[in-house]
Amino acid sequence: MQFNGNLMVGKAYTSRLGLEPGDEFEIKLGRKQIQLIPLGAAEEY
């Protein structure tokens, strides 16, 4: 968490997930959690 409230996801995580610049996500907020769901992807729970 950065001083201005922004949350950055590191390259180690984005590379592991195969994410690319321009990928879009749905953001789901829960109790003290944030889920990023790639648009067009089936939920895997």
Backbone bond lengths (Angstrom), bond angles and torsions (degrees), N, CA, C in turn:
res aa  C-N    CA-C-N  psi(-1)  N-CA   C-N-CA  omega(-1)  CA-C   N-CA-C  phi
1 M - - - 1.442 - - 1.512 106.58 -
2 Q 1.312 116.47 127.97 1.453 121.18 -179.95 1.521 110.88 -88.86
3 F 1.327 116.81 164.94 1.464 121.93 -176.05 1.517 112.72 -57.60
4 N 1.349 117.72 -27.56 1.467 120.84 -176.97 1.527 112.92 -93.37
5 G 1.331 116.80 6.58 1.460 120.92 177.76 1.512 114.41 93.18
6 N 1.329 117.58 -5.07 1.468 120.42 177.11 1.515 110.26 -73.88
7 L 1.309 114.76 146.13 1.456 121.20 177.83 1.519 108.10 -113.90
8 M 1.321 117.16 125.07 1.454 121.25 -178.29 1.536 108.54 -108.28
9 V 1.324 114.65 138.32 1.460 120.73 175.73 1.523 106.58 -102.77
10 G 1.307 117.46 122.88 1.457 122.04 -175.10 1.522 113.89 -71.22
11 K 1.331 114.86 160.11 1.456 122.55 -178.74 1.523 112.06 -60.08
12 A 1.311 118.24 -34.88 1.466 120.59 179.09 1.530 110.94 -57.10
13 Y 1.323 116.85 -39.54 1.463 121.10 179.93 1.520 111.79 -76.15
14 T 1.332 116.59 -45.27 1.459 118.95 -177.44 1.528 111.27 -66.48
15 S 1.321 117.20 -36.88 1.472 120.28 177.10 1.526 110.93 -66.31
16 R 1.319 115.71 -43.50 1.471 120.28 -179.94 1.525 111.65 -60.17
17 L 1.336 116.28 -33.39 1.461 121.08 -179.11 1.526 113.06 -90.75
18 G 1.336 116.39 -4.58 1.456 119.98 179.38 1.517 113.60 71.73
19 L 1.325 117.15 28.81 1.458 121.06 -178.91 1.522 110.24 -80.52
20 E 1.318 115.42 146.26 1.461 122.56 -177.82 1.527 109.48 -124.77
21 P 1.341 117.15 153.00 1.467 119.60 174.69 1.533 110.08 -54.35
22 G 1.311 115.81 136.32 1.460 120.78 -179.82 1.518 114.04 95.35
23 D 1.349 117.77 -13.02 1.469 119.61 176.21 1.523 108.65 -59.47
24 E 1.329 116.51 141.73 1.461 121.16 -178.48 1.517 110.13 -116.01
25 F 1.338 115.33 149.22 1.457 121.84 -173.99 1.516 111.66 -134.98
26 E 1.311 115.31 151.77 1.457 122.35 164.97 1.523 105.09 -89.80
27 I 1.319 117.14 138.67 1.459 121.44 179.11 1.519 108.18 -106.73
28 K 1.327 116.08 123.60 1.462 121.30 175.67 1.520 108.08 -114.39
29 L 1.322 115.64 128.50 1.451 121.13 -179.71 1.515 109.84 -103.90
30 G 1.318 115.61 135.71 1.452 121.85 176.40 1.520 108.39 -129.56
31 R 1.300 115.70 -169.53 1.465 119.33 179.37 1.527 108.77 -71.88
32 K 1.314 115.80 106.12 1.471 123.36 -179.90 1.517 112.69 57.85
33 Q 1.325 116.51 34.24 1.460 120.07 175.24 1.520 110.05 -147.66
34 I 1.321 114.90 152.70 1.459 122.56 176.39 1.519 106.82 -129.33
35 Q 1.330 117.25 128.42 1.460 122.10 175.93 1.515 108.54 -111.44
36 L 1.315 116.16 131.54 1.457 121.82 174.19 1.517 107.11 -107.80
37 I 1.317 116.91 117.48 1.458 122.40 -177.55 1.522 108.00 -113.23
38 P 1.341 117.96 117.04 1.462 119.44 179.50 1.528 110.67 -56.53
39 L 1.327 117.43 134.23 1.455 120.67 178.94 1.522 109.19 -62.67
40 G 1.324 116.59 136.13 1.449 121.69 179.73 1.501 114.54 84.42
41 A 1.328 118.22 -0.23 1.464 120.57 -179.35 1.525 109.78 -97.99
42 A 1.313 115.49 146.55 1.463 120.44 174.06 1.516 108.43 -76.21
43 E 1.326 116.73 141.11 1.462 119.89 178.31 1.519 109.66 -69.60
44 E 1.325 116.60 136.96 1.455 122.82 -179.32 1.514 109.57 -114.65
45 Y 1.326 117.44 86.49 1.460 121.61 -179.60 1.497 110.05 -119.81
